[in-house]
């Protein structure tokens, strides 16, 4: 294979596009629709993942209320809690800090209460990530297994809510990834059928090339390059439309606290560009190559 052969394939690809502009536009439109659907679902996945991460961050807090611990004991317990698998963060809030936090949230709630009265308890605040299947029983057992912590514990809260939050987050990820994979597979079949229709209209051209002695590789190459051109154009158009639409959505929701979980535009565009480029090139090359195979046997 030399440069002149590759140049010939590229020229033949553009000539084929010029002669068959309608089938080219149909293929481009089909690829754009497929990639737009994949892109929309991927953006939904990114934002759902971000939203569930925020929710999980809020709801995966476990409070272990304690009393009677010395500073040295607190330091030792903090170290033991940090070493437990499935706990990503540990903080200790003493009685004074608990009082100040309550005062900050609602001054009326602490009115007339002396911070030294012991109304507010010290606590260890754990951020629980859970195991791979969302089970936090091993984590809870490990926490309760710390002897001095268990002795000083007055009560705890949040293990049940944390487990539920983690399992919901895992379910959302599984569902969105499954749907995304199904759509990609479906998109591959749709695009391959579109390519087959385009090739059927040009079956005589393929037959002539074979009759004059062209090899399968020589015959197949221009059509694969056409598929790549369609794929790259469709991916570029999809990314551009995504930038306009998603940027507009962020512009509308940017000042609303309710939507502060949404993934920044730059992050979305960088990740979706890579995804669409890989998917489109895969569909374009593999789809063209597989679709033309049946017309090579003449």
N, C-alpha and C positions, 0 to 999 in steps of 0.2 A: 504493500500500500504506500503510495506517494502523495505528495501535496496536491498534484494535479488531479488525482482521483478524488480526494476529499473536496477540492474546489468544485469538481464536476457535480458531486453529490449535493453540495450546498446550492449551486446554481439550479440544478434540477428540482430541488425542494422549493425554491422560490418560484420557479417556472410552474411547478405543479400547483402552488398556491394561487398564482395568477390565473391559470386556466380553470381552476376549480374553486373560484372565490366563494361560491355559495356554500359548498360543503365545508370549506375552511371556516367561514363565518358560523355555520351551524356547530362545527366542532369547538370553535372558540367560545361560543355562547353556552354550549353544554358544559364545557370545562369550567367556565366562569361560575355557572349556577352551582355545580358540584363543589368547587373550592369555596364559594361564598357560604354554602351550608356548613362545610367543614370548619371554616373560619369562625362562623357565628357560634357553633357549638363549642369550639375551643375557647373562645372568649368567655362564653357562659361558664365553662369549666374553670378558667382562671379566676373569674370573679366569684363563683360559688366557693372555690377553694379559699379565696381571700376572706370571704364573708364568714365561712365556717371557722376559719382560723381565728378571726376576731371574736366570734361567739364562744369558741372553745377556750380562748384566752380568758374571757370573762367568767365562764361557767365551770372551768376546770380548776378553780381555786378551792383548796380544802383548808379549813381553819382548825387547828388543834389548840384548844384553849388550855392553858397551864397556870400553875401557881407554885410559889415556893422554890423556884430554881435560882441558883447562883449564876453569876456571869460566866464562870468557868464551865458550869454544867450546860449552859445555853450554847457556848462555843463548841463543846464536845458533841451535843445533840445535832447542831447545825451541820457539822462535818459528817455525822452518820446519815442524816437525811439526804445530804447532797450525793452520797454514794449509792443511794437506792436507785436501781434501774427503773425508768419510767417517770421520774420526778425531774423536771427540767429547771426548776428554780425554787429556792427556799428563802424566806425572809422571816425575821423575828421582830415582832411588834410588842414593845413593853407596855405597861399600864398607862404611862404618861402619853406615849404615842397613840395608843388606842383612844384616849380621851381627846387628844388634839384632833384626831381624824374625825371623830364623831362631832366635835364642835365645828369643824370645817364644813361638814355635810349638813348639819342642822343645829345651829346655835341654841335654839329653843329646847332641844332635847337634853342638853347638858346644863341648862340654867338651874342654878342652885345646887349643883352637884360638885362636891369637892373631889378633885382627881385622886386624892389620897384615901378616899373612902373604900376603894376596892370594888366599885361598881363595874369598872371596865377591867377585863382580864387581859393578861398577856397572851400572845398566841404565836404559833408558828404557821405561816401561810405558805402552803405548798402549791406549785403549779404542776398538775398531774397530766402526763401525756398518755399514760396507759401502755399496755402491751400491744403487739401487732394486731390482735383481734379486739382490742378495746377493753379487755378484762383488767380491772384494777384490783382484784382480790389479792394477788401476790404483793402488790404495793401496799395495800392497807395492812396486810399481815406483817410486812416488814416494818412499817411505821409503828404498829402496836407492839412489835417485838423489841423495840428499844426500851429496855427496862426502866431507866430513869425517866424517860418521857412518859411512859405508861403510868408510873407512880405519881407524876405531877399533873397528869391530865385531868381536867375537870369535865370536859365534853369535847366533841368534835362535830363538824358540820361540813357537808359538801361532797362526800365520797359518792353518794348516789347520783347527784346531779352531774358530777364530773364524768362518771361512767356513761351516763345517758348521752351527754354532750359528745364524748369521744366516739361512741358507736354511731351516732347520727352523722358525724363528720366523715367517718370511714364509709358509711353507706352512700353518702352523697358523692364521694370520690369514685367509688366503684360504679355507681349508676352512670355518672357523667362520662367516665372513661369507656365503659361498655358501649354507651350510645355513640360516642365519638368513633370508636373502632368500627361499629356496625355501619355508620354513615360513610366512613372511608371505604369499606368493602363494597357497599352499595354504589358509591360513586365510581369505583373502579369498573364495575359491571356496566354501569350506564355509559361511561366514557368509552369502554371497549366496544359496546354495541354501536355507538356513534361512529367510531373509527371503522368498524366493519361496514357500515352503510356507505361511508365515504369511499372505502376501497372497492366495494361492489360496483360503484359507478365507474371505477377506473380499472376494472378487471382486464379489459382489452389491452390497455397500456402495459399492464404487468405481463400479460401473455405474450405480447410482441417482444418485450425485453427478453423473456425466457427463450422464445423461438430463435432469436438471433444469437443465442449462446451466452447470455449474461448469467453469472453465478447467482446463487441465492443471496449471498451477502451484498453483491453489487446491486441487485434488484431491491433488496430490503432497505438499504441504507438511506436513500432519499426520503422514503416514507417515515422512517424513524426520526430523521432530522425534522421533517414536517411536524411530527408529533411533539418533538421537543420545542419547536417554535411556538406551536399552539399552547403548550404547557407553560412556557416562560411568559408569553404575553398574557395568558389568563391569570397567572399568579401575580404578575405586576399590576394588572387592572384590579384584581381582588384586594391586594394590599392597599392600593390607592383609594379604593372605595371604602375599605375598612378604616383607613386614616380619617377620611372625611366624616363618615357616619359615627364612628366611636369618639372621634374628637368633638363632634357636635353634641353627643350625649354627655360627655364629660363637661363640656361648656355649660350645659343646662343644669346638670346636677352638682357641679363643682362647689357651689356654696351651701349645699344641703348636707347637714351632718349625717342624715340617714344614709347617704350614699358615700360616706368617706372610706368605705372598704374597697371601692372600685380600684382596679389595678391601673397604674399610670399609663398614659398612651405610649410612651417610649418603650416600656417593658412589653406591652401587648404587641406592638409592631415588630419589635426585634424577634420575639419568639414565634409569632405567627408567620413572619416572612420565611424563617427557616423551615417551619412545618409545611407551609404551602409549596415552597420550592421543592422539597424532598418528595411530597405527595404528587405534585403535578408532574415532575420529571419521571417519577416512577410510573405513573399512569400513562404518560405520553410515550415513553420508550417501550415499556413492557406491553402496553396495549397495542401499539402499532406493530411491534414485532410479532406478537401472538396472532393478531388479526390478519396479517398478510400471509401467514404461513400456509393457509388453505388454498391460496391463489398461486402458490409457487409450484404446485404439482401440476404441470401441464404436459 
